[in-house]
Amino acid sequence: MAGARVHAGTLTVWDDRRIAHSADHLAAGTLVLLGVFAYAGGVGTTALGPGGVLVTIGLFLFSGLPPAAISGTAIATNLGAAVLGTGAFSRSGQFSAPGARRVAGVLVAAAVIGTPIGVLANAHVSGAAFGVLLGVCVAAIGALLIVRERRQRAARRVAGTPAWTVIAPIGLGVAIVSGLFGLGGQLLSVPLLVSAGIAMLPALGAAQAQSIVIAGVGTIGYALRGAIAWPLIPVMGIPLLAGALTGWRVAHAIPADRLRSLLAGVLIATGAYLILRSV
């Protein structure tokens, strides 16, 4: 893939025809694996919050694409799920909770600023470094899940809504990391918002609003670089949406704390594997 890029100043611009050609010629078994990862990611997104990171992990492990195309394809794949999730939480009234719209507004503004920074940072990350950083990010998400679960069990809530000076750094950091790795954003922002004292449902609703901006701005940014493998969007996007519908049913059938504990362990172990695989 190294021959498929040209340099424009310090920014690497990829030949999207080469990217598309490489993705279009992946083996059938590889496409099935990518679909499985996307489906599992969809289940995790609606049943637990985290989940979209599995799209990035699947592309990193099986697609053979460069870091830019991995992140670009993943973030474009997450766009449909972001729209679906935002509409669902809006319909269920999560944006009507006290302070929820203000939190969502701050997160959206931070996403507009932070996501392009993450997209630009991706241009300076090598394949090996991308794997290590992704592993650290995945393990950190697993750790955040454990922290969130403990805070929920303690039933500790801070009165009122945190100040924008608390919310803005969270939103900016989440947007940068999401733009770098092609994540939806909610898998990081929800645990951090809950840790800051925001109730679970308003945190989920605000995170969904941010995720649609992250996915939209990120898709535009990576598309301008020619770093999206468009043939893989339906391959992973359709299973991702199907998994999201399944996850909604799973969330009503299985205790969420058990699922989160399981997913936290899997993410921590996967993060360690990605780091060891890349060094």
KOLSEFI-240678 format. One record per residue (C-alpha): residue in three letters; chain; x, y, z. Coordinates in steps of 0.5 Angstrom, whole numbers, m for minus. Layout:
N
<pt residu="ALA" chaine="A" xx="X" yy="Y" zz="Z"/>
...
***
This chain:
279
<pt residu="MET" chaine="A" xx="0" yy="0" zz="0"/>
<pt residu="ALA" chaine="A" xx="6" yy="5" zz="1"/>
<pt residu="GLY" chaine="A" xx="6" yy="6" zz="m7"/>
<pt residu="ALA" chaine="A" xx="m1" yy="8" zz="m6"/>
<pt residu="ARG" chaine="A" xx="0" yy="15" zz="m3"/>
<pt residu="VAL" chaine="A" xx="3" yy="22" zz="m5"/>
<pt residu="HIS" chaine="A" xx="5" yy="27" zz="0"/>
<pt residu="ALA" chaine="A" xx="2" yy="34" zz="0"/>
<pt residu="GLY" chaine="A" xx="7" yy="38" zz="5"/>
<pt residu="THR" chaine="A" xx="6" yy="34" zz="11"/>
<pt residu="LEU" chaine="A" xx="0" yy="31" zz="10"/>
<pt residu="THR" chaine="A" xx="m1" yy="24" zz="7"/>
<pt residu="VAL" chaine="A" xx="m6" yy="24" zz="1"/>
<pt residu="TRP" chaine="A" xx="m8" yy="17" zz="m1"/>
<pt residu="ASP" chaine="A" xx="m10" yy="15" zz="m8"/>
<pt residu="ASP" chaine="A" xx="m17" yy="13" zz="m6"/>
<pt residu="ARG" chaine="A" xx="m18" yy="9" zz="m13"/>
<pt residu="ARG" chaine="A" xx="m12" yy="4" zz="m10"/>
<pt residu="ILE" chaine="A" xx="m15" yy="4" zz="m3"/>
<pt residu="ALA" chaine="A" xx="m22" yy="2" zz="m6"/>
<pt residu="HIS" chaine="A" xx="m18" yy="m3" zz="m11"/>
<pt residu="SER" chaine="A" xx="m15" yy="m6" zz="m5"/>
<pt residu="ALA" chaine="A" xx="m21" yy="m7" zz="m1"/>
<pt residu="ASP" chaine="A" xx="m25" yy="m9" zz="m7"/>
<pt residu="HIS" chaine="A" xx="m21" yy="m15" zz="m8"/>
<pt residu="LEU" chaine="A" xx="m21" yy="m18" zz="0"/>
<pt residu="ALA" chaine="A" xx="m22" yy="m25" zz="0"/>
<pt residu="ALA" chaine="A" xx="m29" yy="m27" zz="2"/>
<pt residu="GLY" chaine="A" xx="m27" yy="m30" zz="9"/>
<pt residu="THR" chaine="A" xx="m24" yy="m23" zz="10"/>
<pt residu="LEU" chaine="A" xx="m30" yy="m20" zz="9"/>
<pt residu="VAL" chaine="A" xx="m34" yy="m25" zz="13"/>
<pt residu="LEU" chaine="A" xx="m30" yy="m23" zz="19"/>
<pt residu="LEU" chaine="A" xx="m30" yy="m16" zz="18"/>
<pt residu="GLY" chaine="A" xx="m38" yy="m17" zz="18"/>
<pt residu="VAL" chaine="A" xx="m38" yy="m21" zz="24"/>
<pt residu="PHE" chaine="A" xx="m34" yy="m15" zz="28"/>
<pt residu="ALA" chaine="A" xx="m38" yy="m10" zz="25"/>
<pt residu="TYR" chaine="A" xx="m44" yy="m14" zz="28"/>
<pt residu="ALA" chaine="A" xx="m41" yy="m15" zz="35"/>
<pt residu="GLY" chaine="A" xx="m40" yy="m8" zz="35"/>
<pt residu="GLY" chaine="A" xx="m47" yy="m6" zz="33"/>
<pt residu="VAL" chaine="A" xx="m49" yy="m10" zz="39"/>
<pt residu="GLY" chaine="A" xx="m44" yy="m7" zz="44"/>
<pt residu="THR" chaine="A" xx="m46" yy="0" zz="42"/>
<pt residu="THR" chaine="A" xx="m54" yy="m1" zz="44"/>
<pt residu="ALA" chaine="A" xx="m53" yy="m6" zz="49"/>
<pt residu="LEU" chaine="A" xx="m47" yy="m3" zz="53"/>
<pt residu="GLY" chaine="A" xx="m45" yy="4" zz="50"/>
<pt residu="PRO" chaine="A" xx="m38" yy="2" zz="47"/>
<pt residu="GLY" chaine="A" xx="m38" yy="m3" zz="41"/>
<pt residu="GLY" chaine="A" xx="m36" yy="1" zz="35"/>
<pt residu="VAL" chaine="A" xx="m29" yy="0" zz="37"/>
<pt residu="LEU" chaine="A" xx="m29" yy="m7" zz="34"/>
<pt residu="VAL" chaine="A" xx="m30" yy="m4" zz="27"/>
<pt residu="THR" chaine="A" xx="m23" yy="m1" zz="28"/>
<pt residu="ILE" chaine="A" xx="m20" yy="m7" zz="31"/>
<pt residu="GLY" chaine="A" xx="m23" yy="m11" zz="25"/>
<pt residu="LEU" chaine="A" xx="m20" yy="m7" zz="20"/>
<pt residu="PHE" chaine="A" xx="m13" yy="m7" zz="23"/>
<pt residu="LEU" chaine="A" xx="m13" yy="m14" zz="24"/>
<pt residu="PHE" chaine="A" xx="m16" yy="m17" zz="17"/>
<pt residu="SER" chaine="A" xx="m16" yy="m11" zz="12"/>
<pt residu="GLY" chaine="A" xx="m9" yy="m10" zz="11"/>
<pt residu="LEU" chaine="A" xx="m11" yy="m2" zz="10"/>
<pt residu="PRO" chaine="A" xx="m6" yy="3" zz="12"/>
<pt residu="PRO" chaine="A" xx="m8" yy="7" zz="19"/>
<pt residu="ALA" chaine="A" xx="m11" yy="13" zz="15"/>
<pt residu="ALA" chaine="A" xx="m16" yy="8" zz="11"/>
<pt residu="ILE" chaine="A" xx="m17" yy="4" zz="17"/>
<pt residu="SER" chaine="A" xx="m19" yy="10" zz="21"/>
<pt residu="GLY" chaine="A" xx="m23" yy="13" zz="15"/>
<pt residu="THR" chaine="A" xx="m27" yy="7" zz="13"/>
<pt residu="ALA" chaine="A" xx="m29" yy="6" zz="21"/>
<pt residu="ILE" chaine="A" xx="m31" yy="13" zz="22"/>
<pt residu="ALA" chaine="A" xx="m35" yy="13" zz="16"/>
<pt residu="THR" chaine="A" xx="m38" yy="6" zz="18"/>
<pt residu="ASN" chaine="A" xx="m40" yy="9" zz="24"/>
<pt residu="LEU" chaine="A" xx="m44" yy="15" zz="21"/>
<pt residu="GLY" chaine="A" xx="m51" yy="11" zz="20"/>
<pt residu="ALA" chaine="A" xx="m50" yy="8" zz="27"/>
<pt residu="ALA" chaine="A" xx="m49" yy="15" zz="30"/>
<pt residu="VAL" chaine="A" xx="m55" yy="18" zz="26"/>
<pt residu="LEU" chaine="A" xx="m60" yy="12" zz="29"/>
<pt residu="GLY" chaine="A" xx="m57" yy="13" zz="36"/>
<pt residu="THR" chaine="A" xx="m58" yy="20" zz="36"/>
<pt residu="GLY" chaine="A" xx="m65" yy="19" zz="33"/>
<pt residu="ALA" chaine="A" xx="m67" yy="14" zz="38"/>
<pt residu="PHE" chaine="A" xx="m65" yy="18" zz="44"/>
<pt residu="SER" chaine="A" xx="m68" yy="24" zz="42"/>
<pt residu="ARG" chaine="A" xx="m75" yy="20" zz="41"/>
<pt residu="SER" chaine="A" xx="m74" yy="17" zz="48"/>
<pt residu="GLY" chaine="A" xx="m73" yy="24" zz="51"/>
<pt residu="GLN" chaine="A" xx="m66" yy="24" zz="54"/>
<pt residu="PHE" chaine="A" xx="m65" yy="31" zz="51"/>
<pt residu="SER" chaine="A" xx="m71" yy="33" zz="55"/>
<pt residu="ALA" chaine="A" xx="m67" yy="32" zz="62"/>
<pt residu="PRO" chaine="A" xx="m64" yy="38" zz="66"/>
<pt residu="GLY" chaine="A" xx="m58" yy="40" zz="63"/>
<pt residu="ALA" chaine="A" xx="m58" yy="35" zz="58"/>
<pt residu="ARG" chaine="A" xx="m58" yy="40" zz="52"/>
<pt residu="ARG" chaine="A" xx="m53" yy="44" zz="55"/>
<pt residu="VAL" chaine="A" xx="m48" yy="38" zz="55"/>
<pt residu="ALA" chaine="A" xx="m50" yy="36" zz="48"/>
<pt residu="GLY" chaine="A" xx="m48" yy="43" zz="46"/>
<pt residu="VAL" chaine="A" xx="m41" yy="43" zz="49"/>
<pt residu="LEU" chaine="A" xx="m40" yy="36" zz="46"/>
<pt residu="VAL" chaine="A" xx="m42" yy="38" zz="39"/>
<pt residu="ALA" chaine="A" xx="m38" yy="44" zz="39"/>
<pt residu="ALA" chaine="A" xx="m32" yy="41" zz="42"/>
<pt residu="ALA" chaine="A" xx="m33" yy="35" zz="37"/>
<pt residu="VAL" chaine="A" xx="m32" yy="40" zz="31"/>
<pt residu="ILE" chaine="A" xx="m26" yy="43" zz="34"/>
<pt residu="GLY" chaine="A" xx="m23" yy="36" zz="36"/>
<pt residu="THR" chaine="A" xx="m24" yy="31" zz="30"/>
<pt residu="PRO" chaine="A" xx="m20" yy="35" zz="25"/>
<pt residu="ILE" chaine="A" xx="m14" yy="35" zz="30"/>
<pt residu="GLY" chaine="A" xx="m15" yy="27" zz="30"/>
<pt residu="VAL" chaine="A" xx="m16" yy="26" zz="23"/>
<pt residu="LEU" chaine="A" xx="m9" yy="31" zz="22"/>
<pt residu="ALA" chaine="A" xx="m5" yy="27" zz="27"/>
<pt residu="ASN" chaine="A" xx="m7" yy="20" zz="24"/>
<pt residu="ALA" chaine="A" xx="m3" yy="23" zz="18"/>
<pt residu="HIS" chaine="A" xx="3" yy="22" zz="22"/>
<pt residu="VAL" chaine="A" xx="2" yy="15" zz="25"/>
<pt residu="SER" chaine="A" xx="6" yy="9" zz="23"/>
<pt residu="GLY" chaine="A" xx="3" yy="2" zz="22"/>
<pt residu="ALA" chaine="A" xx="6" yy="0" zz="28"/>
<pt residu="ALA" chaine="A" xx="5" yy="6" zz="32"/>
<pt residu="PHE" chaine="A" xx="m2" yy="6" zz="30"/>
<pt residu="GLY" chaine="A" xx="m3" yy="m1" zz="33"/>
<pt residu="VAL" chaine="A" xx="0" yy="0" zz="40"/>
<pt residu="LEU" chaine="A" xx="m4" yy="7" zz="41"/>
<pt residu="LEU" chaine="A" xx="m10" yy="3" zz="39"/>
<pt residu="GLY" chaine="A" xx="m8" yy="m2" zz="44"/>
<pt residu="VAL" chaine="A" xx="m7" yy="3" zz="49"/>
<pt residu="CYS" chaine="A" xx="m14" yy="6" zz="47"/>
<pt residu="VAL" chaine="A" xx="m18" yy="0" zz="47"/>
<pt residu="ALA" chaine="A" xx="m15" yy="m3" zz="54"/>
<pt residu="ALA" chaine="A" xx="m17" yy="4" zz="57"/>
<pt residu="ILE" chaine="A" xx="m24" yy="4" zz="55"/>
<pt residu="GLY" chaine="A" xx="m24" yy="m3" zz="58"/>
<pt residu="ALA" chaine="A" xx="m21" yy="0" zz="65"/>
<pt residu="LEU" chaine="A" xx="m26" yy="6" zz="64"/>
<pt residu="LEU" chaine="A" xx="m32" yy="1" zz="63"/>
<pt residu="ILE" chaine="A" xx="m30" yy="m2" zz="70"/>
<pt residu="VAL" chaine="A" xx="m29" yy="5" zz="73"/>
<pt residu="ARG" chaine="A" xx="m36" yy="7" zz="71"/>
<pt residu="GLU" chaine="A" xx="m39" yy="0" zz="73"/>
<pt residu="ARG" chaine="A" xx="m36" yy="2" zz="80"/>
<pt residu="ARG" chaine="A" xx="m39" yy="9" zz="80"/>
<pt residu="GLN" chaine="A" xx="m46" yy="6" zz="78"/>
<pt residu="ARG" chaine="A" xx="m46" yy="1" zz="84"/>
<pt residu="ALA" chaine="A" xx="m44" yy="6" zz="89"/>
<pt residu="ALA" chaine="A" xx="m50" yy="10" zz="86"/>
<pt residu="ARG" chaine="A" xx="m46" yy="17" zz="87"/>
<pt residu="ARG" chaine="A" xx="m49" yy="23" zz="83"/>
<pt residu="VAL" chaine="A" xx="m47" yy="30" zz="83"/>
<pt residu="ALA" chaine="A" xx="m52" yy="35" zz="84"/>
<pt residu="GLY" chaine="A" xx="m54" yy="39" zz="78"/>
<pt residu="THR" chaine="A" xx="m50" yy="39" zz="71"/>
<pt residu="PRO" chaine="A" xx="m42" yy="40" zz="71"/>
<pt residu="ALA" chaine="A" xx="m39" yy="47" zz="69"/>
<pt residu="TRP" chaine="A" xx="m38" yy="47" zz="61"/>
<pt residu="THR" chaine="A" xx="m30" yy="48" zz="64"/>
<pt residu="VAL" chaine="A" xx="m31" yy="40" zz="66"/>
<pt residu="ILE" chaine="A" xx="m35" yy="38" zz="60"/>
<pt residu="ALA" chaine="A" xx="m31" yy="42" zz="54"/>
<pt residu="PRO" chaine="A" xx="m24" yy="38" zz="56"/>
<pt residu="ILE" chaine="A" xx="m28" yy="31" zz="56"/>
<pt residu="GLY" chaine="A" xx="m31" yy="33" zz="49"/>
<pt residu="LEU" chaine="A" xx="m25" yy="35" zz="46"/>
<pt residu="GLY" chaine="A" xx="m20" yy="30" zz="48"/>
<pt residu="VAL" chaine="A" xx="m26" yy="25" zz="46"/>
<pt residu="ALA" chaine="A" xx="m26" yy="28" zz="39"/>
<pt residu="ILE" chaine="A" xx="m19" yy="28" zz="38"/>
<pt residu="VAL" chaine="A" xx="m18" yy="21" zz="40"/>
<pt residu="SER" chaine="A" xx="m24" yy="19" zz="36"/>
<pt residu="GLY" chaine="A" xx="m22" yy="22" zz="30"/>
<pt residu="LEU" chaine="A" xx="m15" yy="19" zz="30"/>
<pt residu="PHE" chaine="A" xx="m18" yy="12" zz="31"/>
<pt residu="GLY" chaine="A" xx="m24" yy="13" zz="27"/>
<pt residu="LEU" chaine="A" xx="m29" yy="12" zz="33"/>
<pt residu="GLY" chaine="A" xx="m36" yy="14" zz="34"/>
<pt residu="GLY" chaine="A" xx="m34" yy="17" zz="41"/>
<pt residu="GLN" chaine="A" xx="m39" yy="15" zz="45"/>
<pt residu="LEU" chaine="A" xx="m35" yy="9" zz="48"/>
<pt residu="LEU" chaine="A" xx="m30" yy="14" zz="51"/>
<pt residu="SER" chaine="A" xx="m35" yy="20" zz="53"/>
<pt residu="VAL" chaine="A" xx="m40" yy="16" zz="56"/>
<pt residu="PRO" chaine="A" xx="m36" yy="13" zz="62"/>
<pt residu="LEU" chaine="A" xx="m32" yy="20" zz="62"/>
<pt residu="LEU" chaine="A" xx="m39" yy="24" zz="63"/>
<pt residu="VAL" chaine="A" xx="m41" yy="19" zz="68"/>
<pt residu="SER" chaine="A" xx="m35" yy="20" zz="72"/>
<pt residu="ALA" chaine="A" xx="m36" yy="27" zz="72"/>
<pt residu="GLY" chaine="A" xx="m43" yy="26" zz="75"/>
<pt residu="ILE" chaine="A" xx="m48" yy="26" zz="70"/>
<pt residu="ALA" chaine="A" xx="m53" yy="21" zz="70"/>
<pt residu="MET" chaine="A" xx="m53" yy="15" zz="65"/>
<pt residu="LEU" chaine="A" xx="m59" yy="17" zz="61"/>
<pt residu="PRO" chaine="A" xx="m57" yy="24" zz="60"/>
<pt residu="ALA" chaine="A" xx="m50" yy="22" zz="58"/>
<pt residu="LEU" chaine="A" xx="m52" yy="17" zz="53"/>
<pt residu="GLY" chaine="A" xx="m56" yy="22" zz="50"/>
<pt residu="ALA" chaine="A" xx="m51" yy="27" zz="50"/>
<pt residu="ALA" chaine="A" xx="m46" yy="23" zz="47"/>
<pt residu="GLN" chaine="A" xx="m50" yy="20" zz="41"/>
<pt residu="ALA" chaine="A" xx="m51" yy="28" zz="39"/>
<pt residu="GLN" chaine="A" xx="m43" yy="28" zz="39"/>
<pt residu="SER" chaine="A" xx="m42" yy="22" zz="36"/>
<pt residu="ILE" chaine="A" xx="m46" yy="24" zz="30"/>
<pt residu="VAL" chaine="A" xx="m42" yy="30" zz="29"/>
<pt residu="ILE" chaine="A" xx="m35" yy="26" zz="30"/>
<pt residu="ALA" chaine="A" xx="m37" yy="21" zz="25"/>
<pt residu="GLY" chaine="A" xx="m40" yy="27" zz="20"/>
<pt residu="VAL" chaine="A" xx="m34" yy="31" zz="21"/>
<pt residu="GLY" chaine="A" xx="m29" yy="25" zz="21"/>
<pt residu="THR" chaine="A" xx="m32" yy="22" zz="14"/>
<pt residu="ILE" chaine="A" xx="m31" yy="29" zz="11"/>
<pt residu="GLY" chaine="A" xx="m24" yy="30" zz="13"/>
<pt residu="TYR" chaine="A" xx="m22" yy="23" zz="11"/>
<pt residu="ALA" chaine="A" xx="m25" yy="23" zz="5"/>
<pt residu="LEU" chaine="A" xx="m21" yy="29" zz="3"/>
<pt residu="ARG" chaine="A" xx="m15" yy="25" zz="4"/>
<pt residu="GLY" chaine="A" xx="m18" yy="19" zz="0"/>
<pt residu="ALA" chaine="A" xx="m17" yy="15" zz="6"/>
<pt residu="ILE" chaine="A" xx="m24" yy="11" zz="6"/>
<pt residu="ALA" chaine="A" xx="m25" yy="4" zz="3"/>
<pt residu="TRP" chaine="A" xx="m32" yy="5" zz="0"/>
<pt residu="PRO" chaine="A" xx="m33" yy="m2" zz="m2"/>
<pt residu="LEU" chaine="A" xx="m33" yy="m4" zz="5"/>
<pt residu="ILE" chaine="A" xx="m38" yy="1" zz="8"/>
<pt residu="PRO" chaine="A" xx="m44" yy="m3" zz="6"/>
<pt residu="VAL" chaine="A" xx="m40" yy="m10" zz="8"/>
<pt residu="MET" chaine="A" xx="m39" yy="m7" zz="15"/>
<pt residu="GLY" chaine="A" xx="m45" yy="m2" zz="16"/>
<pt residu="ILE" chaine="A" xx="m50" yy="m6" zz="14"/>
<pt residu="PRO" chaine="A" xx="m48" yy="m11" zz="20"/>
<pt residu="LEU" chaine="A" xx="m47" yy="m6" zz="24"/>
<pt residu="LEU" chaine="A" xx="m54" yy="m3" zz="24"/>
<pt residu="ALA" chaine="A" xx="m57" yy="m10" zz="25"/>
<pt residu="GLY" chaine="A" xx="m52" yy="m11" zz="31"/>
<pt residu="ALA" chaine="A" xx="m55" yy="m5" zz="34"/>
<pt residu="LEU" chaine="A" xx="m62" yy="m7" zz="33"/>
<pt residu="THR" chaine="A" xx="m60" yy="m14" zz="36"/>
<pt residu="GLY" chaine="A" xx="m56" yy="m10" zz="42"/>
<pt residu="TRP" chaine="A" xx="m63" yy="m6" zz="44"/>
<pt residu="ARG" chaine="A" xx="m66" yy="m13" zz="45"/>
<pt residu="VAL" chaine="A" xx="m60" yy="m16" zz="49"/>
<pt residu="ALA" chaine="A" xx="m60" yy="m10" zz="53"/>
<pt residu="HIS" chaine="A" xx="m67" yy="m12" zz="55"/>
<pt residu="ALA" chaine="A" xx="m66" yy="m19" zz="56"/>
<pt residu="ILE" chaine="A" xx="m59" yy="m19" zz="60"/>
<pt residu="PRO" chaine="A" xx="m57" yy="m15" zz="66"/>
<pt residu="ALA" chaine="A" xx="m52" yy="m10" zz="63"/>
<pt residu="ASP" chaine="A" xx="m47" yy="m10" zz="69"/>
<pt residu="ARG" chaine="A" xx="m45" yy="m17" zz="67"/>
<pt residu="LEU" chaine="A" xx="m45" yy="m15" zz="60"/>
<pt residu="ARG" chaine="A" xx="m40" yy="m9" zz="61"/>
<pt residu="SER" chaine="A" xx="m36" yy="m13" zz="66"/>
<pt residu="LEU" chaine="A" xx="m35" yy="m19" zz="60"/>
<pt residu="LEU" chaine="A" xx="m34" yy="m13" zz="55"/>
<pt residu="ALA" chaine="A" xx="m29" yy="m10" zz="60"/>
<pt residu="GLY" chaine="A" xx="m25" yy="m16" zz="60"/>
<pt residu="VAL" chaine="A" xx="m25" yy="m17" zz="53"/>
<pt residu="LEU" chaine="A" xx="m23" yy="m10" zz="51"/>
<pt residu="ILE" chaine="A" xx="m17" yy="m10" zz="56"/>
<pt residu="ALA" chaine="A" xx="m14" yy="m17" zz="54"/>
<pt residu="THR" chaine="A" xx="m15" yy="m15" zz="46"/>
<pt residu="GLY" chaine="A" xx="m11" yy="m8" zz="48"/>
<pt residu="ALA" chaine="A" xx="m6" yy="m12" zz="51"/>
<pt residu="TYR" chaine="A" xx="m6" yy="m17" zz="44"/>
<pt residu="LEU" chaine="A" xx="m6" yy="m11" zz="40"/>
<pt residu="ILE" chaine="A" xx="0" yy="m8" zz="43"/>
<pt residu="LEU" chaine="A" xx="4" yy="m14" zz="43"/>
<pt residu="ARG" chaine="A" xx="2" yy="m15" zz="36"/>
<pt residu="SER" chaine="A" xx="5" yy="m9" zz="34"/>
<pt residu="VAL" chaine="A" xx="12" yy="m8" zz="38"/>
***
